[in-house]
Structures are given as structure tokens and as C-alpha cells.
Amino acid sequence: MSDSSRPGSANSNDAFNISEFLVPPRELKAAGQSYVSFDGLLQHPLLLKEDLKEGCGGQLWPAGMVLAKYLLRRHHSTLIDKTIVELGAGGGLVGLGVASGCKIGPSPIYITDQAPMLPLMEANIALNNLSSSVQAAVLDWGEPISDSIPKHPDIILAADCVYFEPAFPLLISTLHDLLGSNSVCYFCFKKRRRADLRFLKMAKKAFQVTEINDDPDSETYKRENIFVYAIRAKSGPNKAAGAAS
Ligand SMILES: C[S@@+](CC[C@H](N)C(=O)[O-])C[C@H]1O[C@@H](n2cnc3c(N)ncnc32)[C@H](O)[C@@H]1O
């Protein structure tokens, strides 16, 4: 991934609504490893390698922390027997958190991203001994989805995937391909720029989008412009309307 798709930090350029693509890239944070327990929700913290050399997914992002904590609190026991695919997984923060702290299986969770992120996802699966419950795969938004990934997974996870406007229609198209009539996507979004709201507008046109409010932390993270939505396929005759627009 090029520097042009690196999301800005919470305060970079926001006040001026300047596109980060016009701003020289900041120095890369050094590679390293961190323990993550999601505020004690995991009994055994994850050990996650972070390395930004292949793209922005090489570090942990705030919406990923929020989504993992929401799932650990509210979906600890609802994911058993479900097929689960994570989009834009980066190093696998959310999928690995769910695999460690929620009841899942027998299918593995598929954590997916663009090809350059595959080694980092695989390294983090290995570091946490989760190879029996997590599978890393390449899924490039807007591209045909490999047969090795469940066709209409029950659960789709996506955290901090809204930051690069040219990718909005690609992400919508992948959601359209993946969402079956029984699928739900837990989608955690941090609004950094006004343009990010365009993604939400596109999603509302194409899908049924409901804000999640049953998270005890929601008032706190909403103040940081982070929101969690449930996205489902539209039912009825107009279900494909707007999907690719
Ligand atoms: C800000 S990071 C979020 C990573 C992780 N979900 C988290 O919350 O820590 C966004 C991720 O989306 C991935 N991504 C961006 N464009 C993509 C595309 N066209 N297809 C697949 N993944 C993409 C990036 O590689 C990156 O890992």
C-alpha cells in the first residue's frame, strides 16, 4: 500500500479538512510488539507485532480496539457456529481478539487484507498460537473473492476501513458481494474528515445500516467520532439499489 492511503491520526489536519494526500508522510513508527488485553477483557493478552513498512494496517487503530472490545463484551457467546470474515484486518487486531476471547468455531475466522499485509497477519497468528482458529487470506476490495473465503459469511468485521475516498466504492462492492440474507457486518468507523461521511451515505443507500448503541463504552468513543454500525443486505425488490454507485 502506498503512503497515500495512510489514515491521519485523530488530530492531523482535521481542523482544516486538508486532504492528507497533500501532506508529506510522517516518519514511520519503529516496528515492535505490544501486549493487548482490551482493558482486561482477555485473560491472556494478545502479543501483536506492529510494522508499518507494508502499510497502515501494520499498527493498531482506535476503531479496531473499540470493535474488539464491543465483540468481547456483547458477542462473547453468540459467534459459535458462525462463519466470520474480517476485512482490512491489518495485523489482525480484531479477528485475533475475537478468536482468543469469544466462543467461536468450528470454522476458523478469516482475517483478510491486501497481499502485503499477509506476512504480518500470519506472524501474529503464529505469535498467539491461533492457527487452528484463525486463517489469514488476501481479499482486495472490489476484486473477485477467492473461493477459499466463505461466500456469504454470517459475520463480517471491519474496523477503521474508511479513510481513503477512492476505496469507498471498492469496499461497498466487497460488502455487497459478501453480505448474504443472513449476514451482518459489524463495522466500526472513525470519522476523521467530512469526506468520510460520504462512505456512510453510500452504505445507507446500498444496505440497511443501524447504529449499535448497546455498548457501555459508546458514549465515550462517540466523543472521539468513533461509531459502530450493523450493516445488513437490504431485503425486498430494491435490494441491489445503489450497491455499486
Ligand atoms: C487503518 S487500517 C485498520 C487495520 C485494523 N482493522 C485495525 O483496526 O487496527 C486499514 C486497513 O485496510 C486495509 N485496506 C485498505 N485498502 C484496502 C483494499 N483496497 N483492500 C483490502 N484491504 C484494504 C489496509 O491495508 C489496512 O490494513
The ligand as a Gaussian input file, in Angstrom:
#p B3LYP/6-31G(d) Opt

LIG

0 1
 C       -6.424000       1.807000       9.263000
 S       -6.028000       0.163000       8.890000
 C       -7.036000      -0.717000      10.054000
 C       -6.418000      -2.025000      10.457000
 C       -7.184000      -2.805000      11.523000
 N       -8.528000      -3.108000      11.060000
 C       -7.255000      -2.059000      12.830000
 O       -8.328000      -1.551000      13.178000
 O       -6.227000      -1.970000      13.541000
 C       -6.942000      -0.125000       7.360000
 C       -6.679000      -1.451000       6.718000
 O       -7.443000      -1.546000       5.500000
 C       -6.640000      -2.188000       4.525000
 N       -7.068000      -1.813000       3.164000
 C       -7.015000      -0.586000       2.580000
 N       -7.437000      -0.634000       1.316000
 C       -7.765000      -1.932000       1.078000
 C       -8.254000      -2.628000      -0.059000
 N       -8.477000      -1.987000      -1.216000
 N       -8.476000      -3.943000       0.040000
 C       -8.252000      -4.602000       1.215000
 N       -7.781000      -4.005000       2.334000
 C       -7.530000      -2.685000       2.268000
 C       -5.251000      -1.665000       4.811000
 O       -4.239000      -2.489000       4.250000
 C       -5.237000      -1.660000       6.337000
 O       -4.755000      -2.853000       6.864000

